[in-house]
Structure formats: C-alpha cells, structure tokens
Amino acid sequence: MQKELLVTDAQTLAFETDCHLFKDCGFQAPSVWSFMFEPLFTIGPVEFNKPMLLAIIGTFAILAFFWAGFSKPKVVPGKLQMVAEALYDFVHRGIAREVIGKKGEPFVPLLVSLFFFVWILNLWAIIPIAQFPVSSVIAYPVGLALVVWVTYMTVTFRSNGFVGGIRNLCVPSGLPKPIYVLLTPLELISNVFVRPFTLAVRLFANMFAGHILILIFTIATWYMLGTVLGTVYASASFVMTLVLTVFEMFIQALQAYVFTVLTATYLSQALEEAH
C-alpha cells in the first residue's frame, strides 16, 4: 500500500499539467502525494529519499559555512567571518544569555546547531529545485524534539539529583499544599510529555501548512491559464504565491527562533534548584 503512494519528484505537485480552467476538469488540490517521495536509492532496509538528501546537504552547508567563517579567525574580520560571528552572537547573546544566563554557556553549541539546522530544514521550501520544507515531514521535528527532551531530562536530574529532579518537574514551589494533589500530576504530564509533543507539532504544523498554501496557489496559477479571463485569475494567484513565499520566509526563521527559545527555556528550568 505504501509503495502505491510513493511518487517521483516530477510528480510532487500531483496535478495534471494539461488540465486548465474551462476544460472540463476540476482543480486538483495538493494531497498526500506532495509529501511522499520515491527512494533515490536503498541501503539495506533504509530507503534514502529527497527529504533525507536535503537534510544532509543542509547539515554540510551549515558546517561548511561556519568552518569557513571561523577556521582562520582574524582580529579584523573579513565579510564571511563578520556574518558568521553576527549569526553566532544572535543565538549566543540573544537566546542563550537572555534566557538561561551565564549557566547557559555550555549549551550554546547545542542552541546554535538547533537554530540553524531547523532554519535550513525550513528554508528548503523556497530554494529552487528543492522546493520542499524538510520539517513538514513529521519524523524530523520529532527527532529534534527527542534530542531536546533527552537533554532536558539529563540536565534536570544531573543538576538536582533524582529526588530534586522529580520535584523540579512536578512540584512548583510557594503554593498551598492542598493544590499539589491536583497540580503535581498536571505538571508531570506537561513537563515530561506535553512539552516535547508540542515542540515537534508546532514546527511540523507550521511548515506543513505553509507548504500546502504555496502549493495551492502555485497549482491554481497554472490551472487558470489558457483563456483571457483565466489569465487574469492566474495573475492574481501568482501574486498571492509571491506574497505567501515572502511570508513563509519570515515564518521559517520565526519557527527556528521559537524552537530554540523554547529549548533554552526548558534548559533554564532544568538548571533551577528544586525547593
């Protein structure tokens, strides 16, 4: 059944190219086909597809950029070093220091890596040829959320011990004792289960919805071509495609920022002493 759903990259938009308005064929909206890809090749049981390739290319692009910027640092930085330093400082000072404080220094590499990795996974949506946000495949946000969750749990118990870690997760201080009967299980569910779930779903849902919207107006632009009146409609649809693409660029960066800030917030709470 799964094999029947897989398509080639050429079929990603999943619509008939000879189907236009007023030609006795309905508008074919994006569907599951737009998020399914035929394997590029197979290694044992692992099928290597386009999103996996984009994720790997993105990883090497980030590594290459920062390596080129910092491998030979100069007192008077060149343009590339200046850009790399500015981007690094944005996460270091704007997120790690602002959210966690001085205790956040050991987590700066993690936060920098998360921010730029999430950003480039999102950014593939508007890059020609790629044109697909990798984070719209739920496995990638879930994998990143699991990395954050494991780090969050590890830091919580390492900083507070087992008993202190449980109190940190479940028992907020300064409240009347009867309230803890209701609040403790809610805090446990929220901190241990809901946080990683919402972290993954927030990123996935935004990228999934944004990609669907752009696909709808892209397909609509082509669908409405063919007649004078249809071309007018197609022009309006094309303008909307451009507007949504610009808006999606903002959302891509924003979601990377939100993901990283929430990670820093969880780490900040993990480092707090239980009372």
N, C-alpha and C positions, 0 to 999 in steps of 0.2 A: 504493500500500500504506500509506503514511504517513497519507494522508487518511482512510483507513478506521479508523485507530486514534484519531484526534482526537475529543474529546467536548466537550460544553458543561460549564460549571461545575456545572450542576444534576445532571450525571451523574458527578461526580468520584468519589463513593463507589463507583460501579459495582455496585450491587446492586438487586434488585427490592424496592420498598417494600412490596408486598403479600405478600412471602414471609416466613413465620414458622415457628417450630419446630412439629413435628407436623402440617404441612400439605403433606406430600409434595413438599417442595422442599428442596434441600440448602443449606447455608451457603455463601454466595458471598464468598470472601475477597478482599481488595484485590488489584489486579493492576496491570499497566502503565497501565490506564485512569486510575488515581488520580494519575498524574504527567503525563498528556497533556491539553492544553487547546486548544480551538478558538480560532483567532485572533480577537481583538476587532476588529481592523482590519488592513489591509495597506498598507504604504508601499513601492511598487515590489516588489522581491523579498523585503522584510523583513516577516514576519508578527509582529504585535505581540500577545502573549498575556498571560494573567493574571500569571505569574511576572515578566515584564518590567515590567508595571504596578506590581506590589508593590515591585520593586527601585527603581523611580524614585520612588515615593511615599516609600519608606524613606529614600532619599537626601535628598529635600527636607525630610523630617521631622527628620533629623539636622541639616541646615544651619539650619533654622528654629529649632530648639531652642538650638543654640549661638549663633546670631546674637542671639536674644532674650536669652540669658544674658550675652553679652559685648559687645553693641553699645554699651551705655551703662553701663560698669562704675562702681560706687560704692565709696567707701572702706569704708562699712558696707553690705555686700551684702544685697540682698533675697533672698527664698527661692529664686527661679529662678537667680539668679547663684550662690548658695551651692551649689545642686545641680550646676550646670554646672561650677563650679570643683572640686567634690569628684570628679566623674567624670573631668574632665581630669587632675587630680592623681593619680588612681588609675593611669592609664596612664603619665603623665609620671614620677612618682616610683616607682610600684610595678613598672613594667616597663622603661621606657627607662633610668632611672638605675640600677636594681638590676642589670639585665642588661648594659647597654653602658657605663654610667658617664657621665662628662662628655662623652665623644665622641658620645654618643647624642643630644645636644640637637638637631642638625639633622634628626633622624629622628622627633622627637616628633609633628609633624603627620601623617606617614605612619602611625605606630603608632596614634595616636588615631583616625584615619579608618578604618583596618582594623578595629580593635576594635569600634567602634560600627556600622560597616557590616555586618560579619559577624554581630554580635549581632542587629541588626534584621532581617536576612535570615532568621535562625533564629526570631526572635520571632513572625514572621507565623503560625507554626504554631498558636499558641494565641489569636490575635486573632480574635474573631467575624467572620464573613463571609469574611475572607481564609482562615484555617484551612489554610495551606499554607506549609511552610518552603521558601523560595526556594532555599536552599543544598542542598536534596535533588535539585535539577536539576544534574547534574554540570558543566554549562557554567560555572556561576557560581563554584564552588570552583576550577575550572581557570583561569578568568580571573584570579581573585585570586592564585592561586599563580604565574601567569606574571608578574604585577606584582611580586611578591616576588622571583622568580628574576631578572628583569631588573635590579632594584635591587641585589640581592646581587652579581650578576656585575659590574655597573658600579662599585660601591663597591670590590670586591675589586681590580680592575685599576687603578682610579683611585688607590687608596691605595698599591698596591705596584708599579705598573708591570706590563708584560706578563710578564716572567720571574718577578718576585716574586709576581704573582698566580697563576701556574701552580704555583709552589712552595707558596703558601698553600693552594691547593685540593688538591694531590696529595701533598705531601711534608711530613708532620709531623716536627718536629724531635726530636732526642735519642734516636733509635733506631739500633740496629746497621745498618750499610749493607746487608748481605745481605737484610734484611727488606723493604727498599724495592722489591725486584724484585716481590714479591707485593703489598705494601701500596699502592704508588703507583696501579696501575690500579683497585684497590678503592676508594681514596679519591676518585679521579676520578669513578667511577661513582656513588658515594654522594653526593658533594657537588654534582655537576652534574646528575645525572639522578634519583636516588632521592629527594632532599630535596623538590623541587617536586612529585613524584608523590605521596609520602606526605602532604605538606601538603594537597593537594587531596582525596585519597581519604579521609583521616581525617575531614575536615569533612563531606564528602558522605555517607560511610557512616553516621556517627552520626545525621545529620539524616534520612536515608532510612529507617534502621531505626526511629528514634523515631516517625516519621510512620506507618509501616506498623503498628507496635504499637498506636498510638492508634486508627487506623482499624479494626483487627481488633476491638478491644473496643467501639468505637462501633457498628459494624455488628452485632456479636453482641448488644449490648443491645437493639437494635430487632428483630433476628431472633427472639430468645427471648420477646418479649412475645406475649400472646394467650391464654395459659392461666395458671391459678394457679401451677402448678409452673414454667412458663416465666418467669413474672414474678419468681419467687424467683431463678432463674438470671440473669435480666436485671438484677436489683438488684445482684447480686454483680459482674456485668460492668460495670455503671455505676460502681460504687465503684472498680474497677480502672482505668476510664477516667480518673477524677479523680486517682487516685494517680499514674498514668503521666503525666498532664498536669503535675502539680506536679513530678515527677521530670524531665520534659522541660524545664521552665523552668530547672532547675539545669544540665542538660546544655547548653542553648542558651548560657547565659552562660559555662560552662566551656569550650566549644569556641571561643568568641570569644577567651577568655583564652589558651588553648593556641595558637591560630593566631598571636596577636600575640606571645606569648613566644617561640615558635619563630622568628618573623621577626626579633625583636630578637637572638636567639641567633646567627642566620646573619649579621646585620649586624655583631655584635660580633666574630665570627671574621673577617669581611671586613676589618675595621679593624686586625686584628693584623698586626704586621710579620712577613714571612716570614724564616725563619732559614736 
